[in-house]
């Protein structure tokens, strides 16, 4: 059976390419602000992120032989749920209203509730796609291993979003006092959303930001397979490449954990304290040691074979 691209996923990715252009135009022509950020920044970021994500799924499903039909239907659900999610995000941007955590009016609450349900559908369908990819036996085994690890980390990164939906201490106090403004949940930790932030990403520069590990986790699905493809041009031995990918996956998991820990402690990404720096240094040492061990075992294998 000749490999075919998953058309619904590919079509959605193409639509996100167009939306990225539209959102860019909006960033330069629409001066409205929503929670301290340009109104079209969220549609722009989500279009790029979901476009890359679904394009990767389409590529991974292209060579599926086992459970091919299951993979097609799961991919189609991902495309449909993502399309509905993006429609709601764009709707709120056009209205000039926050799309996330917004319960301030019955309509806004309905939109936010629908978005939460769509995320659950998206996560579940992505899990099914991950299982389909995991059971394949054709193709490069190093890329397969990278895709499996990438899926696990990507699903974990998606799940981190639920940490953002819990009310902050200030929001809980307002709810208890009956003075809530309808915003329940936040991206930032230790500071209010909408404060000083990094350009493009919008990540807080004065407090922790859970969007950082969320973003890094989701895009493990691109990073690890890309690493596997790059290694093929530099490392001849498939066994060594496989070990290097596994080391990278472990290091990536450690990075997600570190970024989550840093965010939950209310620390900006670019202003870590000594404890965070020590943890990052320890992770880097382990990653270097693991890489060196993988390469050394490869050299020993070559000598033995010689």
C-alpha positions as CSV (number, residue, x, y, z in Angstrom):
1,X,0.0,0.0,0.0
2,X,1.5,3.3,-1.1
3,X,1.9,5.9,1.6
4,X,-0.7,8.7,1.6
5,X,-0.9,11.9,3.5
6,X,-3.8,12.2,5.9
7,X,-5.9,14.8,4.0
8,X,-8.0,16.2,6.9
9,X,-4.9,16.9,9.0
10,X,-3.0,18.2,6.0
11,X,-6.0,20.5,5.1
12,X,-6.2,21.8,8.7
13,X,-2.4,22.5,8.7
14,X,-2.8,24.4,5.4
15,X,-5.7,26.4,6.9
16,X,-3.5,27.3,9.9
17,X,-0.9,28.6,7.4
18,X,-3.5,31.0,6.0
19,X,-4.7,31.9,9.5
20,X,-1.1,32.7,10.5
21,X,-0.9,35.3,7.7
22,X,-4.3,36.7,8.7
23,X,-3.3,36.9,12.3
24,X,0.0,38.6,11.3
25,X,-2.0,41.3,9.4
26,X,-4.2,41.7,12.5
27,X,-1.2,42.2,14.7
28,X,-0.1,45.1,12.6
29,X,-3.5,46.7,11.9
30,X,-5.6,46.0,15.0
31,X,-4.4,47.9,18.1
32,X,-6.8,46.3,20.5
33,X,-5.4,44.6,23.6
34,X,-6.9,41.6,25.4
35,X,-5.5,40.9,28.9
36,X,-2.4,43.0,28.1
37,X,-1.6,41.3,24.7
38,X,-2.5,42.2,21.1
39,X,-5.9,40.8,20.2
40,X,-4.5,38.7,17.4
41,X,-1.5,37.3,19.2
42,X,-3.3,34.2,20.6
43,X,-4.8,33.2,17.2
44,X,-1.3,33.6,15.7
45,X,0.5,31.5,18.3
46,X,-2.2,28.8,18.2
47,X,-2.3,28.7,14.4
48,X,1.5,28.1,14.3
49,X,1.5,25.6,17.1
50,X,-1.5,23.5,16.0
51,X,-0.4,23.8,12.3
52,X,3.0,22.2,13.2
53,X,1.3,19.6,15.4
54,X,-1.2,18.4,12.9
55,X,1.3,18.4,10.0
56,X,3.5,16.2,12.2
57,X,0.6,13.8,12.8
58,X,-0.2,13.7,9.1
59,X,3.5,12.8,8.4
60,X,3.5,10.1,11.1
61,X,0.3,8.5,9.9
62,X,1.4,8.6,6.3
63,X,3.3,5.3,6.6
64,X,0.9,3.5,9.0
65,X,0.2,0.0,8.0
66,X,-1.2,-1.5,11.2
67,X,-4.5,0.0,12.5
68,X,-4.4,2.3,9.5
69,X,-8.2,2.9,9.5
70,X,-8.2,3.6,13.3
71,X,-5.4,6.1,12.8
72,X,-7.3,7.8,10.0
73,X,-10.4,8.3,12.1
74,X,-8.4,9.4,15.1
75,X,-6.5,11.9,12.9
76,X,-9.8,13.2,11.5
77,X,-11.1,13.8,15.0
78,X,-7.9,15.7,15.9
79,X,-8.4,17.9,12.8
80,X,-12.1,18.5,13.5
81,X,-11.5,19.3,17.2
82,X,-8.6,21.6,16.4
83,X,-10.7,23.4,13.8
84,X,-13.5,24.0,16.3
85,X,-11.0,25.1,18.9
86,X,-9.4,27.6,16.5
87,X,-12.8,28.9,15.4
88,X,-13.7,29.7,19.1
89,X,-10.3,31.4,19.6
90,X,-10.7,33.6,16.5
91,X,-14.3,34.4,17.5
92,X,-13.2,35.7,20.8
93,X,-10.3,37.7,19.2
94,X,-12.8,39.3,16.8
95,X,-15.1,40.1,19.8
96,X,-12.2,41.5,21.8
97,X,-12.8,39.1,24.6
98,X,-10.4,36.6,26.4
99,X,-10.9,33.1,25.1
100,X,-9.3,31.4,28.0
101,X,-10.6,31.3,31.7
102,X,-13.4,33.6,30.8
103,X,-16.7,33.0,32.6
104,X,-17.7,36.7,32.9
105,X,-20.9,36.3,30.8
106,X,-23.0,33.3,29.9
107,X,-21.8,33.4,26.3
108,X,-18.1,33.6,27.3
109,X,-18.6,30.8,29.8
110,X,-20.2,28.6,27.1
111,X,-17.3,29.3,24.8
112,X,-14.7,28.5,27.5
113,X,-16.6,25.3,28.4
114,X,-16.7,24.2,24.8
115,X,-13.0,24.8,24.5
116,X,-12.3,22.7,27.5
117,X,-14.3,19.8,26.2
118,X,-12.7,20.1,22.8
119,X,-9.2,19.9,24.4
120,X,-10.3,16.6,26.1
121,X,-11.4,15.3,22.7
122,X,-8.2,16.4,21.1
123,X,-6.1,14.8,23.8
124,X,-7.9,11.5,23.6
125,X,-7.8,11.4,19.8
126,X,-4.0,12.2,20.0
127,X,-3.6,9.3,22.4
128,X,-5.2,7.0,19.9
129,X,-2.9,8.3,17.1
130,X,0.1,7.7,19.5
131,X,-1.0,4.1,20.0
132,X,-1.3,3.6,16.2
133,X,2.1,5.0,15.6
134,X,3.6,3.0,18.5
135,X,2.5,-0.4,17.0
136,X,4.0,0.2,13.6
137,X,7.0,-1.9,12.6
138,X,8.0,-0.4,9.2
139,X,10.4,2.5,8.6
140,X,13.4,3.7,10.5
141,X,13.4,2.2,14.1
142,X,15.2,5.3,15.4
143,X,12.5,7.6,14.1
144,X,9.9,5.3,15.4
145,X,11.4,5.4,18.9
146,X,11.7,9.2,18.7
147,X,8.0,9.5,17.7
148,X,6.9,7.2,20.5
149,X,8.9,9.3,23.1
150,X,7.7,12.5,21.5
151,X,4.1,11.4,21.7
152,X,4.4,10.6,25.4
153,X,6.0,13.9,26.2
154,X,3.6,15.8,24.0
155,X,0.6,14.3,25.7
156,X,2.2,15.2,29.1
157,X,2.7,18.7,27.8
158,X,-0.9,19.0,26.8
159,X,-2.0,17.7,30.2
160,X,-0.1,20.5,31.9
161,X,-2.7,22.9,30.6
162,X,-5.1,21.8,33.3
163,X,-2.8,23.3,35.9
164,X,-3.8,26.7,34.4
165,X,-7.5,26.2,34.9
166,X,-7.4,26.2,38.7
167,X,-8.2,29.5,40.3
168,X,-5.4,31.6,41.8
169,X,-5.4,32.5,45.5
170,X,-6.7,36.0,44.6
171,X,-9.4,34.5,42.3
172,X,-10.5,32.0,45.0
173,X,-10.8,34.8,47.5
174,X,-12.9,36.8,45.1
175,X,-15.1,33.8,44.5
176,X,-15.6,33.3,48.2
177,X,-16.4,36.9,48.7
178,X,-18.8,37.0,45.7
179,X,-16.7,39.7,43.9
180,X,-15.2,37.6,41.1
181,X,-14.8,39.2,37.7
182,X,-15.5,35.9,36.0
183,X,-11.9,35.1,35.2
184,X,-11.0,31.7,36.7
185,X,-7.6,30.3,35.9
186,X,-4.3,31.9,34.8
187,X,-1.2,31.4,32.7
188,X,1.0,33.1,35.2
189,X,2.0,32.1,38.7
190,X,2.7,34.7,41.4
191,X,1.6,37.6,39.3
192,X,-1.6,38.5,37.4
193,X,-1.9,37.7,33.7
194,X,-1.4,40.7,31.4
195,X,1.8,42.1,33.0
196,X,5.2,42.6,31.5
197,X,6.0,39.8,29.1
198,X,8.4,38.5,26.5
199,X,7.9,39.5,22.9
200,X,6.0,37.1,20.5
201,X,5.6,34.4,23.2
202,X,3.8,36.6,25.7
203,X,5.4,34.7,28.6
204,X,5.6,36.6,31.8
205,X,8.9,38.3,32.7
206,X,7.9,39.0,36.3
207,X,6.4,35.6,37.5
208,X,6.2,32.0,36.6
209,X,4.4,31.0,33.4
210,X,2.9,27.5,32.9
211,X,2.6,28.1,29.1
212,X,6.4,27.5,28.9
213,X,6.4,23.8,29.9
214,X,3.1,23.3,28.1
215,X,4.7,24.6,24.9
216,X,7.9,22.8,25.3
217,X,6.1,19.5,26.1
218,X,3.7,19.7,23.1
219,X,6.5,20.2,20.6
220,X,8.5,17.2,21.7
221,X,6.6,15.5,18.9
222,X,8.5,17.7,16.4
223,X,11.9,18.0,18.3
224,X,12.7,14.3,18.9
225,X,11.8,13.0,15.4
226,X,13.7,15.9,13.9
227,X,16.7,15.0,16.0
228,X,16.5,11.4,14.8
229,X,16.4,12.5,11.2
230,X,19.4,14.9,11.7
231,X,21.4,12.2,13.5
232,X,21.1,9.9,10.4
233,X,23.4,12.3,8.6
234,X,26.1,12.3,11.2
235,X,26.0,9.0,13.0
236,X,26.3,5.8,11.0
237,X,25.3,3.2,13.6
238,X,21.6,2.8,14.1
239,X,22.2,1.5,17.6
240,X,24.2,4.6,18.6
241,X,21.5,6.9,17.1
242,X,18.8,5.0,19.1
243,X,20.8,5.4,22.3
244,X,21.3,9.1,21.6
245,X,17.5,9.6,20.9
246,X,16.7,7.9,24.2
247,X,19.1,10.1,26.1
248,X,17.6,13.1,24.4
249,X,14.1,12.0,25.3
250,X,15.1,11.5,29.0
251,X,16.8,15.0,28.9
252,X,13.7,16.5,27.3
253,X,11.5,15.0,30.0
254,X,13.8,16.4,32.6
255,X,13.5,19.8,31.0
256,X,9.7,19.8,31.0
257,X,9.8,18.8,34.7
258,X,12.3,21.6,35.5
259,X,10.3,24.2,33.6
260,X,7.1,23.2,35.4
261,X,8.8,23.3,38.8
262,X,10.2,26.7,38.0
263,X,6.9,28.1,36.8
264,X,5.0,26.7,39.8
265,X,7.5,28.5,42.1
266,X,6.6,31.8,40.5
267,X,10.0,32.3,38.7
268,X,10.3,34.0,35.3
269,X,12.0,31.9,32.7
270,X,14.9,34.3,32.3
271,X,15.3,35.1,36.0
272,X,15.9,31.7,37.8
273,X,17.2,31.5,41.3
274,X,20.3,29.6,42.4
275,X,18.3,26.4,43.1
276,X,16.8,26.4,39.6
277,X,20.2,27.0,38.1
278,X,21.8,24.2,40.1
279,X,19.0,21.8,38.9
280,X,19.5,23.0,35.3
281,X,23.2,22.4,35.6
282,X,22.7,18.9,37.1
283,X,20.3,18.1,34.2
284,X,22.9,19.3,31.7
285,X,25.7,17.2,33.3
286,X,23.5,14.1,33.1
287,X,22.6,14.8,29.5
288,X,26.3,15.2,28.5
289,X,27.3,12.1,30.5
290,X,24.5,10.1,28.8
291,X,25.5,11.3,25.4
292,X,29.2,10.5,26.0
293,X,28.2,7.0,27.3
294,X,26.1,6.4,24.2
295,X,28.9,7.4,21.9
296,X,31.5,5.4,23.8
297,X,29.4,2.2,23.7
298,X,29.2,2.8,19.9
299,X,32.9,3.0,19.6
300,X,33.4,-0.2,21.6
301,X,30.9,-2.0,19.4
302,X,32.8,-0.9,16.3
303,X,36.1,-2.1,17.8
304,X,34.5,-5.5,18.7
305,X,33.1,-5.9,15.2
306,X,36.5,-5.0,13.7
